[in-house]
Amino acid sequence: MTDAAAQGAHRARYRRILSFAGREFLKIWWFELVLPRFGMSGIAERTRGQRMQRFARRFHVLAVDLGGLMIKVGQFMSSRLDVLPPEITKELEGLQDEVPAVPTPEIRALAEAELGIPLERAYAWFDETPVAAASLGQVHRARLSALDAADTGLEEVVVKVQRPGIGDIVAVDLAALRRVARWLTRVRIVADRVDAPALVEEFAATSLEEIDYLHEAANAERFRENFADDPRIDTPEIVWERSTRRVLTLSDVTAIKINDTHALRAAGIDPAEVAAVFAEVMFDQVFTHRFVHADPHPGNIFVTPVPSTSSGTQAGAGTQDGSGTQGRFRLTFIDFGMMAEVPDSLRDGLRTLLIAVAGRDSRGLVAAAQEIGVLLPSADTAELERALTALFARFGGMGFAELSTVDPREFRDFAEEFGDMVRSLPLQLPENMLLLIRAVSLTSGMCSGLDPAFNVWDAAEPYAGRLLRDESGNLVQEFAGQAMDTMTTTWRLPGRIDRIITRIDDGNVSFDTSRLERRLDRLEGIARRIASGVLFAAMLIGGALLVPSLPPLGITLICVSVLPLLHSLFAGVRRRSR
């Protein structure tokens, strides 16, 4: 494709994304804002589910057709079970699996240009058929040459090759998303809760890192070091000699997909145990290592059976079943292009949140939401605390299997009341929460798929207990430090008081209040000017409202409002001239 043709295609892509967003905004504006003003909110409510489903289908078609970051946007939407209706999330669930593969000659040309040598010299064998095709790249199996195999100790590898031209496509998509984010800032219901431009910039930073395979390789090494001594976790090794910014070669760790329950049972592995270990590992990433795999979908996690050793013991995770056989395994993570850092402030808030959830503490949960930044400190939280108390009392401690037996009408009534109350609160989504929320959503869905009776409370409580013990230790240390400071201050206090009394008796202590008096006079003047300004605004607005019905009174108020305005403007000037 020539440069002119490529630029034309990029402009057409940019216009298509914006025209799609513009049409959807107009529909939302009409149904959610215009119709309710004319008393037709019932129409909007009755058609909302169908409209959301049609929107998801249209976006699905757009994403598959365009590829690039549109696939990533769809993946994020499909994982936002917390804020998006099921009509959208369900429609976009399988979006990743529909990405068409790039023809092998194009992949071969890019890989050879990056590595600087023909593939026949770089690898002893390179499979022309891709193992997987993703939105930004695709994966092929290969075998290292004898020399490279001797140097690395590896033989079977997988080669991840970037899609040709994906850098330009990502730039176009980000430009379009930034424009859409600016549109969203003009929608008050969105702008009050989400800083859309900041979220797009976070998404942009993540996407640009994801197309830099050297960055992904460094992430993989860091993740591997974090769990180096953990027998539950495995990661691929990087072949740095055959890796560049757009080609990544790593050891082939392909095993059983984590959501393939039939293959797990055939290997003697209990899917419920896999769910429990997976939840523990994700908690460890958040609270211990503060470096979280933010894309833990089934294609990125394998369950690797661990064979018995000669002594009969096994490494890894797992339990023994009734027949005496062991279903031991390791969780093998791949694809480290999308990782979430957890700063200290966020981790502390999440610790408070987890402890509050495990303890069914509604007040603690609200405090944690404020500490994290999801709930603004100015929010009136009394109703939220009451609703959370009711939530814990009715549904707290229930697993997914138990929740499925609850009367759907009870769920619907509670959800409507709770949803209306939450929507009235000043909620926002902090910038550093986007990837973490995605990781949590995917983890929750994965665990419930592996084990229908999976209970998130059971997974959280042991971890919360450890966190609480750690927190108690920190509090004891802090209390001890404060007690020592207080004791030191108390020990020195009598001597200091005696010295001050002696100076007063000797007449060596004087008090200069002139500065304080001047500041009080200035503050009093400022307060009077503010009051005049408020009075001016009230008289002006009141007069303007009265002009249509009582013109004389309204005009009089508008004219008289000039007096407090003049006082507000010139009182300070007169005071300074003195």
Protein Blocks (a to p, Z undefined) as FASTA:
>chain_A
ZZklmmmmmmmmmmmmmmmmmmmmmmmmmmmmmmmmnopammmmmmmmmmmmmmmmmmmm
mmmmngmmllmmmmmmmmmmmlpcfklmmmmmmmmmmpccddfklmmmmmmmmnopafkl
mpmbdcfbdfbdcfkbccddddddfklmmmnopabdcdddddehklmmmmmmmmmmmmmm
mmmmmmmklmmmocfklmmmmmmmmmmmmmmmklmmmmmmmmmmmmmmpmkbccddddfk
lgcfkbccdddfbdcdfklmklmmmnopafklmmmmmmmmmmmmmmmnopacfblcfklp
ccddddddfkopaededdddfkopacddddddehjlbccdddfklmmmmmmmmmmmmnop
aklmmmmmmmnomacfkbcfklmmmmmmmmmmmmgoiafklmmmpcfklmmmmmmmmmmm
mmmpccdddfklmmmmmmmmmmmmmmmmmmmmbcfklmmmmmmmmmmmmmmmmmmmmmmm
mmmmmmmmmmmmmmmmmmmmmmmmnopaccdfklmmmmmmmmmmmmmmmmmmmmmmmmmm
mmmmmmmmmmmlmmmmmmmmmmmmmmmmmmmmmmmmZZ
